[in-house]
Amino acid sequence: MKIGLITAALLAFAAAAAAEPLRPLPGTVPRALSAMTPAGRAPADLRLEHVTVLLGLRHRRAFEALVAAQQDRRSPLFQRWLGAAEIADRFGPRRDEYERVRGWFVAHGFEVVRDSPFRVALVMAGTAAQVETALGAPIGRYLRGGRTYHAPLAEPSLPASIAASVRGIMGLDDLPKFRPLAISPGGDTAMVPSDFATAYGVASLQAAGLTGAGHSIAVIARSNFADSDVAMFSSNFLSFQLTPVRVFAGADPGILSDEGERIEVLLDTEWAGSLSPGATLNVVIGSQGGNIPEALIKAIDNRAGGAPSGDVITLSFGLCEQAAPVITNELFDAFYAIANAQGQTVLVAAGDDGGRDCFPQSLAPAVSGLASSPHVVAVGGTSFTLNPDGSVPANPVERVWEDSGGAGGGGRSIVFGMPRYQIAAGLGGLSSGRALPDLAVAASPVDPGYVVVEGGVAQIVGGTSAGTPALASALALVNQRLGQTRGVTGGLGQLLPELYRVASEQARGVGPPVFRDVVTGSNGAFVAGPGFDLASGWGAPLVDALAGALDGPGPCEPDLVCMVPSGRGGHSCAGEWLVEQELFLVRRNHLPAPRQTCRDGDPQCDADGAADGHCTLRVALCLNVFDSRGPQLHARGRNKGLPLCKPGTVRRARLLAPRASRRDPTAAANHEALSEAIGALPLPTGLDAACTATVPVIVPVNGHVALRALVADARGPVTPRVTLRCTP
């Protein structure tokens, strides 16, 4: 009886939805169809086993603010990773909304293959006839290169009430999308793992006893592999045996027949475990139908459920951003962002076709759609020559990789805007879109090349897909070190804001070197130069130095030296602005004044360090500041020497200025970033010095930005304020 009632309800719901006007979901029909030959309709009973319905994340700005706070050591949310239920309830679609979409597809005959613990997407299975009837998208056949493919002849449509909750649909075609990036054959000499450790500052971490113990790495793959190849690699090139764990996202695809696929999974597996013998190595393998998205989602879902996954995820496949449906880029970005919120760091190979990732189909500038998300570390490629005996030079001289094997990927995204951490580093003049790569390591198959064992034979290969898993292995050591020294647990999460901060400090001359700047060479589209460039990013990471910079003191430690007091009342310390800079204009009492001035390009205060027509000042709003500076103490009486202001429980905080502006994009961006950062504070709070994530505020030359906030505790409101000026 209960089953009958449910069926009746679903049918009634489907009938009601059928009466609504249909709304198309753009971005599903592959752009590549225009270059293919139509070959009629697909059979009505053609099975489509992985139709992915993306609902996406909601409150996206608040979500990004929370991820930023997770990376800011001043924030009470620092390293507080979210669980699946919290992500779903705060940032996923509402449960009733998710069930409504799910129920509609079930009522139209689709089978549920997989639900999402985050309620972000669901995977369905059905036939071509069901897709045509329910979605109004007939499935056609197309010919290319002697093969037959299927794809929708029209964009799918849904009833308006359902379409309002759906961002798009994937899985209606079987066109090749994701290509392995391993390049072979290589030259006569190649790096083994100990060479990579020497070249990139990993050896000193190993010498300190770090093994990656307690941490994990997830390799994203779509082919199985032979244990004998991994065993031979271990015996010949390591001092320990790799023990990868296979995690199947669906049906075992077996060992694929394509040599490139076999080399890719072995290259990724052998090198991802090569530098961190104590880390757990999980190889997450997608089925033939589910492919790379299925494997990636499995690695992220498993993390939420405590199943085998990785603190670090490494992905070495390519996808031309321009050729991919926009919904594909959006799906990957949503799951990358969720991974960050769970404490996972995602590394993606930036590609092997230089600044033209759509080659050979197109010579237009393009980047990899898998690496262009602002939530992944895009790994580019360099080249350097080994010594005649095959050893690594004491001081490798790296140039951008471009040779007969390919070139390191890099350029500008046309899908994702430039993230705030890149703007803060002064990269706004390069592009309006996300710039990549973020960094680069050796990738040439010739100079120096990487060794891999496949089919029982040692081979020399290359590509950005080689350096990406090797760097993932090194990050497991960084994870372990920060766990020992700072108590960081579970992973590093969204690493890029901190990476850009320390790289920018190096470029401005106010921080230690954490990258070996790559200043020569080209990837065929962009030329290397000092600092960040679109050919090599910030350059080659010195992993030991990077670990030290992430572990060491940041700007304004202790924080109090950069706090701007707003008064001397009994609860004035309920809120104070923090401004990250070395020198302050001070009042007569020697405390920072409420008006601060920065000179454009001054590395002591301008975070981008460039004379570019504006100053970038990094600020945070801090609550419950235990202000123990002299002028803020009782001068006499029984409380002599104690702070005038006693922290309480802050219940409300909101931004008063700068205000939102429709006319001024810079003011609008400042307002949005500050508002979201304040909105991410876990209120009410009685924590001492609970700060927002640090926000880069842009101040035009000869202009000013006034910062004001309303902060209220049980004793009433206070209005912390500071005015930031920028001079030529």
C-alpha positions in Angstrom: 0.0 0.0 0.0 2.8 2.4 0.9 4.6 1.7 -2.4 1.4 2.3 -4.3 0.9 5.7 -2.6 4.5 6.8 -3.4 4.0 5.8 -7.0 0.8 7.6 -7.2 2.3 10.7 -5.7 5.2 10.6 -8.2 2.8 10.3 -11.1 0.7 13.2 -9.8 3.7 15.3 -9.4 5.0 14.5 -12.9 1.6 15.3 -14.4 1.5 18.7 -12.7 5.1 19.5 -13.8 4.2 18.4 -17.4 1.6 21.1 -17.6 4.3 23.8 -17.0 6.1 25.6 -19.8 9.5 24.0 -20.6 12.8 25.8 -20.0 15.9 24.8 -22.0 19.2 24.1 -20.2 21.9 25.6 -22.3 25.4 24.3 -22.5 24.7 20.6 -22.9 25.1 20.1 -26.7 28.9 19.6 -27.3 30.5 22.3 -29.4 32.6 19.6 -31.2 29.5 18.3 -33.0 29.8 21.1 -35.6 32.9 19.4 -36.9 31.3 15.9 -37.0 29.2 14.1 -39.6 25.6 13.4 -38.5 24.5 9.7 -38.9 20.9 9.6 -38.0 19.2 8.8 -34.7 20.5 6.6 -32.0 18.5 3.4 -31.1 15.6 4.1 -28.7 16.9 1.5 -26.3 20.5 3.0 -26.2 21.4 3.0 -22.5 22.8 6.2 -21.0 24.3 5.0 -17.7 25.7 8.2 -16.2 23.4 11.1 -16.7 24.6 13.6 -14.2 22.1 16.3 -13.1 23.9 19.2 -11.5 22.0 21.3 -8.9 25.1 23.2 -7.8 26.0 25.1 -4.7 23.9 27.9 -3.3 25.0 31.0 -1.3 28.3 30.7 -3.3 29.8 34.0 -2.0 29.3 33.0 1.6 30.8 29.6 0.8 33.9 31.2 -0.7 34.2 33.5 2.3 34.1 30.4 4.6 36.8 28.6 2.5 38.9 31.8 2.8 38.4 31.8 6.6 39.5 28.2 6.8 42.9 29.3 5.4 43.4 32.3 7.6 45.1 31.5 10.9 43.5 34.5 12.6 40.0 33.2 11.9 38.2 31.1 14.5 37.3 28.9 11.4 41.0 28.2 10.6 41.4 24.6 9.6 37.9 23.8 10.7 36.9 21.6 7.9 33.2 21.0 7.1 31.4 17.7 7.1 29.0 16.6 4.3 25.9 17.4 6.4 27.0 20.9 7.1 28.0 21.5 3.5 24.6 20.2 2.3 22.5 22.1 4.8 24.3 25.4 4.5 25.4 25.5 0.9 23.6 22.7 -1.0 20.1 22.8 -2.3 17.4 22.4 0.3 16.4 18.8 0.9 12.9 19.2 -0.4 14.3 20.9 -3.6 16.7 18.0 -4.1 13.9 15.4 -3.6 11.6 17.3 -6.0 14.2 17.1 -8.8 15.0 13.5 -7.9 11.4 12.5 -7.8 10.7 14.1 -11.2 13.4 12.0 -12.9 12.2 8.9 -11.2 8.6 9.5 -12.2 9.9 9.7 -15.8 11.4 6.3 -15.7 15.0 7.1 -14.8 16.9 5.0 -12.3 19.0 6.6 -9.5 22.6 5.5 -9.9 24.1 7.7 -7.2 23.0 10.3 -4.7 25.2 13.1 -3.5 25.8 13.5 0.3 26.1 17.2 -0.5 22.9 17.3 -2.5 24.9 19.0 -5.3 24.3 16.5 -8.1 22.7 13.1 -8.7 23.5 10.5 -11.3 20.7 8.8 -13.2 20.4 6.1 -15.9 17.9 5.8 -18.7 17.4 5.2 -22.4 17.6 7.5 -25.4 13.8 7.2 -25.7 13.4 8.4 -22.1 15.7 11.3 -22.6 13.8 12.4 -25.7 10.4 12.0 -24.1 11.3 13.6 -20.7 13.9 16.2 -21.7 12.9 16.9 -25.3 16.5 16.0 -26.4 16.6 13.4 -29.1 19.9 11.5 -29.2 21.7 11.4 -32.5 24.6 9.6 -34.0 27.8 11.3 -35.3 30.8 10.1 -37.2 34.5 11.1 -36.7 37.7 9.3 -37.4 36.0 6.1 -38.3 34.1 5.9 -35.0 30.5 6.4 -34.2 29.4 8.5 -31.2 26.1 9.6 -29.7 25.1 13.1 -28.6 21.9 15.2 -28.0 20.5 16.9 -31.1 19.0 19.7 -28.9 19.5 21.2 -25.5 17.5 19.3 -22.9 14.5 21.1 -21.4 12.7 20.8 -18.0 9.5 22.1 -16.6 10.1 25.6 -15.2 9.7 24.5 -11.5 12.4 21.8 -12.0 14.7 23.8 -14.3 14.9 26.5 -11.6 16.8 24.0 -9.4 19.0 22.5 -12.1 22.2 24.1 -13.4 22.6 21.6 -16.2 22.9 18.0 -17.4 26.0 16.0 -18.3 26.3 12.5 -19.7 24.0 12.6 -22.8 27.0 12.0 -25.1 30.0 9.7 -25.3 32.4 12.1 -27.1 36.0 11.9 -25.9 36.6 14.7 -23.4 39.3 13.9 -21.0 42.7 13.0 -22.4 45.7 11.5 -20.5 48.6 13.9 -20.6 51.6 11.5 -20.3 54.1 12.0 -23.1 56.4 9.3 -24.5 58.9 8.4 -25.6 61.5 10.5 -23.8 65.2 11.0 -24.0 68.2 9.0 -22.8 68.3 10.1 -19.2 65.6 10.7 -16.7 64.8 11.6 -13.1 64.0 9.0 -10.5 62.2 10.0 -7.3 65.3 10.9 -5.4 66.3 13.3 -8.2 63.0 15.1 -7.9 63.5 15.3 -4.1 66.9 16.9 -4.7 65.7 19.3 -7.4 62.7 20.7 -5.4 63.8 20.8 -1.8 62.0 17.6 -0.7 65.1 15.7 0.4 65.6 17.9 3.5 62.0 17.1 4.7 62.7 13.4 4.2 66.0 13.8 6.1 64.0 15.3 9.0 62.1 12.0 9.3 58.9 13.1 7.5 57.2 10.2 5.6 53.7 11.5 5.1 52.5 9.2 7.9 48.9 9.8 8.9 48.0 11.4 5.6 46.7 10.2 2.2 46.9 10.8 -1.5 44.2 10.1 -4.0 45.1 9.5 -7.7 42.2 10.1 -10.1 42.3 7.4 -12.9 40.1 5.6 -15.4 42.2 2.4 -16.0 43.3 -0.4 -13.8 47.0 -1.4 -13.7 49.3 -4.3 -13.1 50.7 -4.7 -9.6 53.9 -6.2 -11.1 54.7 -2.9 -12.8 54.3 -1.0 -9.5 56.4 -3.6 -7.7 59.2 -3.4 -10.3 59.2 0.4 -10.1 59.5 0.2 -6.3 62.3 -2.4 -6.5 64.4 -0.5 -9.1 63.9 3.1 -8.0 62.7 3.3 -4.4 63.9 2.0 -1.0 60.4 0.8 -0.1 57.5 -1.0 -1.7 54.5 1.0 -2.9 51.2 -0.5 -1.8 48.5 1.4 -3.7 44.9 0.7 -2.8 42.4 0.5 -5.6 39.1 2.3 -5.0 36.5 1.6 -7.7 34.0 4.4 -8.3 31.9 2.0 -10.4 32.6 -1.2 -12.4 36.2 -2.1 -12.8 37.2 -0.9 -16.3 40.1 -3.3 -16.5 43.4 -2.4 -17.9 42.6 -0.3 -20.9 44.1 -1.2 -24.3 45.4 2.3 -25.1 49.1 2.6 -24.2 48.7 6.2 -23.2 46.0 5.2 -20.7 48.2 2.4 -19.2 51.2 4.7 -18.9 49.1 7.5 -17.4 47.7 5.4 -14.5 51.1 3.9 -13.7 53.0 7.2 -14.0 50.5 8.8 -11.6 50.4 5.9 -9.2 54.2 5.3 -9.1 55.1 8.9 -8.6 52.3 9.9 -6.3 53.6 7.5 -3.7 57.3 7.9 -4.4 58.3 10.6 -2.0 56.0 9.8 1.0 56.4 6.1 2.0 54.2 6.6 5.1 51.2 8.1 3.3 48.3 6.0 2.2 48.1 5.8 -1.6 44.6 5.4 -3.0 44.0 5.1 -6.7 40.3 6.0 -7.4 39.3 4.5 -10.7 36.3 5.5 -12.7 34.2 3.1 -14.8 34.2 3.4 -18.6 30.9 5.2 -18.6 31.5 7.3 -15.5 35.0 8.3 -16.5 37.0 11.0 -14.7 34.0 12.9 -13.2 32.9 9.7 -11.5 36.4 9.0 -10.0 36.8 12.6 -8.8 33.4 12.7 -7.2 34.1 9.4 -5.6 37.3 10.7 -4.0 35.4 13.7 -2.6 32.3 11.7 -1.5 34.5 9.2 0.2 36.2 11.9 2.2 32.9 12.9 3.6 32.0 9.4 4.5 35.4 8.4 6.0 36.1 5.9 3.1 39.5 5.8 1.3 40.3 9.1 -0.3 43.1 11.7 -0.1 44.2 14.8 1.8 45.8 15.6 -1.6 44.1 14.7 -4.9 46.1 14.6 -8.1 44.5 14.7 -11.5 46.6 14.4 -14.7 44.0 14.6 -17.5 43.3 17.4 -19.9 40.1 19.0 -21.2 40.1 22.0 -23.6 38.2 24.7 -21.7 36.7 26.3 -24.8 35.5 23.0 -26.3 33.9 21.7 -23.1 30.2 22.6 -22.3 30.2 25.3 -19.6 28.2 22.9 -17.3 31.3 20.6 -17.3 33.5 23.3 -16.0 30.9 24.3 -13.4 30.5 20.7 -12.2 34.3 20.3 -11.7 34.6 23.6 -9.9 31.7 22.9 -7.5 33.3 19.6 -6.4 36.8 21.1 -6.3 35.3 23.8 -3.9 33.7 21.1 -1.8 37.0 19.3 -1.6 38.6 22.4 -0.3 36.0 22.9 2.3 36.6 19.3 3.5 40.4 20.1 3.8 41.5 18.5 0.5 44.0 20.1 -1.7 43.6 19.4 -5.4 46.5 19.4 -7.9 45.7 19.4 -11.7 48.1 19.2 -14.6 47.9 22.5 -16.6 48.3 20.7 -19.9 51.0 19.9 -22.5 50.1 22.1 -25.4 51.4 25.4 -24.2 48.9 28.2 -24.4 46.8 26.4 -27.0 45.1 23.6 -25.1 42.6 22.9 -27.9 45.4 21.9 -30.2 45.2 20.3 -32.8 41.5 21.1 -33.3 42.3 24.8 -32.8 45.3 27.1 -32.5 43.4 29.7 -30.6 44.7 30.6 -27.1 43.1 28.2 -24.6 43.7 26.6 -21.2 42.7 23.3 -19.6 39.2 23.3 -18.3 40.2 20.9 -15.6 42.9 23.1 -14.3 41.3 26.6 -14.7 39.1 26.4 -11.6 40.3 28.8 -8.9 40.0 25.9 -6.4 42.8 23.8 -7.8 46.6 24.2 -8.0 47.4 24.3 -11.7 50.8 22.7 -12.3 52.7 23.9 -15.3 55.9 22.6 -16.9 59.6 23.4 -16.9 62.8 21.9 -18.4 66.3 21.6 -17.2 69.3 19.5 -18.2 70.7 16.7 -16.0 74.4 16.3 -15.4 76.2 13.9 -17.8 76.0 11.2 -15.2 72.3 11.6 -14.9 72.4 13.5 -11.5 70.6 16.7 -10.7 72.8 19.9 -10.9 73.4 21.6 -7.6 71.6 24.6 -8.8 69.2 23.6 -11.7 68.6 26.3 -14.2 65.0 25.9 -15.3 63.3 27.3 -18.3 59.7 27.0 -19.5 59.1 23.6 -21.1 58.7 23.8 -24.9 60.3 21.1 -27.1 59.4 18.3 -29.5 57.3 16.7 -26.7 55.1 19.6 -26.1 54.9 22.7 -23.9 53.7 23.6 -20.4 50.1 24.8 -20.2 49.2 28.3 -19.3 47.1 31.3 -20.1 43.8 32.9 -19.2 40.5 31.3 -18.4 37.4 32.4 -20.3 35.1 30.7 -17.8 36.4 31.8 -14.4 37.1 35.3 -13.3 40.3 36.2 -11.6 40.1 35.1 -7.9 40.7 37.6 -5.1 44.0 36.0 -4.1 45.4 36.7 -7.6 44.1 40.3 -7.6 45.8 40.8 -4.2 49.1 39.6 -5.7 48.9 42.3 -8.3 47.9 40.1 -11.3 44.9 42.1 -12.3 46.8 43.6 -15.3 47.4 40.2 -16.8 43.8 39.2 -17.3 40.3 39.6 -16.2 40.1 35.8 -16.0 41.8 33.2 -13.7 45.5 33.1 -14.7 47.4 29.8 -14.8 49.5 27.9 -14.1 50.1 28.7 -10.4 53.5 27.0 -10.4 55.6 24.7 -12.5 57.9 21.7 -12.1 59.9 19.6 -14.6 57.7 18.2 -17.4 59.9 17.7 -20.5 60.2 14.1 -21.6 63.7 14.9 -22.8 65.2 17.3 -20.3 65.0 15.8 -17.7 62.3 13.2 -18.2 60.7 10.9 -15.7 61.1 7.1 -15.4 58.1 4.9 -15.3 57.6 1.1 -15.5 54.8 -0.2 -17.8 54.5 -3.6 -19.2 57.5 -4.8 -17.2 59.8 -2.2 -19.0 61.3 1.0 -17.6 60.4 3.9 -19.9 61.2 7.6 -20.0 58.1 9.9 -20.2 57.1 13.5 -19.4 54.3 15.9 -19.4 52.7 18.1 -16.7 51.0 14.8 -15.7 54.4 13.6 -14.3 55.2 16.6 -12.1 51.7 16.8 -10.7 51.6 13.4 -8.8 55.2 13.9 -7.7 54.3 17.3 -6.2 51.2 15.7 -4.5 53.6 13.2 -2.9 55.7 16.1 -1.6 52.7 17.9 -0.2 51.9 14.8 2.0 55.2 15.6 3.8 54.2 19.3 4.2 50.9 18.1 5.6 52.7 16.0 8.2 55.1 18.8 9.1 52.2 21.3 9.7 50.4 18.6 11.7 53.4 18.3 14.0 54.1 22.0 14.4 50.8 23.7 14.2 48.3 21.0 15.0 46.8 21.1 11.5 44.7 18.0 10.9 43.1 16.4 7.9 44.8 18.3 5.1 45.7 21.7 3.8 42.5 22.6 2.0 42.5 25.5 -0.4 46.3 26.1 -0.5 46.3 28.9 -3.1 45.6 32.0 -1.0 48.6 31.2 1.3 50.7 30.2 -1.7 50.0 33.5 -3.4 50.7 35.4 -0.2 54.1 33.9 0.4 55.0 34.1 -3.4 54.0 37.8 -3.5 56.1 38.5 -0.4 59.1 36.9 -2.1 58.5 39.0 -5.3 58.2 42.2 -3.2 61.4 41.4 -1.3 59.8 41.2 2.1 59.6 37.4 2.4 62.0 34.4 2.0 62.4 32.7 -1.4 59.9 29.9 -1.7 60.0 29.5 -5.5 62.9 29.2 -8.0 61.8 31.9 -10.4 61.7 30.7 -14.0 62.6 33.7 -16.1 63.6 32.3 -19.5 61.7 30.4 -22.2 58.2 30.3 -23.6 55.4 27.9 -23.8 54.7 28.9 -27.4 52.2 31.6 -26.4 53.5 33.3 -23.3 57.1 34.3 -22.3 58.6 33.8 -18.8 59.8 36.8 -16.8 60.5 37.8 -13.2 57.7 37.0 -10.8 54.4 35.6 -11.9 53.9 34.9 -15.6 51.5 32.9 -17.8 54.2 30.4 -18.8 55.4 29.2 -15.4 53.2 30.9 -12.7 55.4 31.8 -9.7 58.1 29.3 -10.9 59.3 26.1 -9.3 58.4 25.4 -5.7 61.1 24.8 -3.2 59.1 22.5 -1.0 61.1 22.7 2.2 61.1 26.5 2.0 57.4 26.5 1.2 56.7 24.3 4.2 58.7 26.7 6.4 56.8 29.8 5.0 53.4 28.1 5.7 54.6 27.1 9.1 56.3 30.3 10.1 54.9 33.6 11.3 52.7 35.5 9.0 52.4 39.3 8.7 51.4 41.1 11.9 52.4 38.5 14.5 51.5 39.2 17.1 48.3 40.6 15.6 48.0 43.4 18.1 50.8 45.4 16.4 48.6 46.0 13.4 45.3 46.7 15.2 43.8 50.2 14.9 41.9 51.1 18.1 38.7 53.0 17.8 38.6 54.4 21.3 39.2 53.9 25.0 35.7 52.9 26.2 34.9 49.9 28.3 33.9 47.8 25.3 35.6 49.6 22.4 37.7 46.5 21.9 34.6 44.6 20.8 35.8 45.4 17.3 39.1 46.7 15.8 40.3 46.8 12.2 43.6 45.1 11.5 45.7 46.5 8.6 48.7 44.3 7.4 51.6 46.7 6.9 55.1 47.2 8.4 54.9 50.9 9.4 52.0 52.9 10.7 51.1 56.5 11.1 50.6 56.8 14.8 48.8 59.0 17.3 50.4 60.9 20.1 50.0 57.8 22.2 52.0 55.8 19.6 49.1 53.6 18.6 48.1 53.3 14.9 46.0 56.2 13.8 42.6 55.9 12.3 43.9 57.3 9.0 46.6 55.2 7.2 48.5 56.1 4.0 50.3 53.8 1.6 52.4 54.7 -1.4 51.5 52.9 -4.6 54.1 50.1 -5.0 55.5 50.3 -1.5 56.2 46.7 -0.6 55.8 47.5 3.1 52.1 48.2 2.7 51.0 47.6 -0.9 50.3 43.9 -1.1 50.9 43.7 -4.8 54.2 45.6 -4.6 53.5 47.2 -8.0 53.1 50.9 -8.9 49.9 50.2 -10.9 47.6 53.0 -10.1 46.2 51.6 -6.9 47.3 50.2 -3.5 46.2 46.8 -2.3 45.9 46.7 1.5 45.1 43.5 3.4 42.7 44.1 6.2 40.6 42.1 8.7 37.9 42.9 11.3 38.8 41.5 14.7 36.3 41.0 17.5 37.0 40.8 21.3 40.5 42.2 21.1 42.3 41.8 24.4 44.2 45.1 23.9 47.1 45.1 26.3 49.0 48.0 24.7 50.1 50.7 27.2 47.7 53.4 26.3 44.8 50.9 26.5 45.6 49.9 30.1 44.3 51.4 33.4 46.9 53.9 34.6 46.0 53.8 38.3 43.8 52.2 40.9 43.3 48.6 41.7 43.1 47.7 38.0 46.4 49.4 37.1 48.1 47.6 34.3 44.9 45.8 33.2 43.2 46.5 29.9 40.6 49.2 30.0 38.4 47.2 27.7 37.1 43.8 28.7 36.1 41.5 25.9 32.5 40.1 26.0 30.2 38.1 23.7 29.8 39.7 20.3 26.3 39.0 18.9 26.2 41.1 15.8 28.7 42.5 13.2 28.0 44.1 9.9 29.7 46.3 7.4 28.7 50.0 7.2 31.3 51.2 4.8 32.4 50.9 2.1 28.9 50.7 0.7 27.8 48.8 -2.4 28.1 50.7 -5.6 26.7 50.2 -9.1 28.9 52.8 -10.6 32.3 51.9 -9.2 33.3 48.2 -9.8 36.2 48.5 -7.4 34.1 49.8 -4.6 31.5 47.1 -5.3 34.2 44.4 -5.1 35.6 45.9 -1.8 32.1 45.9 -0.3 31.3 42.4 -1.4 34.5 40.9 -0.2 34.3 42.6 3.2 30.6 41.9 3.7 31.1 38.2 2.9 34.1 37.9 5.2 32.2 39.5 8.1 29.2 37.3 7.3 31.4 34.2 7.7 32.2 35.0 11.4 30.6 32.4 13.7 28.4 34.7 15.8 27.7 35.0 18.6 31.3 34.5 19.8 33.1 35.1 23.0 36.5 34.1 21.6 39.4 36.5 22.0 40.6 38.1 18.8 38.2 36.3 16.5 39.1 37.8 13.1 37.6 37.6 9.6 39.7 36.2 6.8 42.1 38.8 5.6 40.6 40.7 2.7 42.5 42.6 0.0 41.0 46.1 -0.3 41.8 48.1 -3.5 42.4 51.8 -2.9 42.9 54.0 -6.1 45.8 56.4 -6.2 44.8 59.8 -4.8 41.7 58.2 -3.4 40.7 56.7 -0.1 38.5 53.9 1.3 36.7 54.3 4.6 36.2 51.1 6.6 33.4 51.1 9.2 31.6 48.3 10.9 28.9 47.9 13.5 29.9 45.5 16.2 27.5 44.8 19.1 27.9 42.9 22.4 25.7 42.9 25.5 26.9 46.4 26.4 25.8 48.0 23.1 27.3 48.8 19.7 30.7 50.2 18.8 31.8 51.4 15.4 35.4 50.4 14.6 36.7 52.6 11.7 39.9 53.3 9.7 40.5 55.2 6.5 43.0 53.9 4.0 44.6 56.3 1.5 46.8 55.7 -1.5 49.4 58.2 -2.8 51.5 58.1 -6.0 
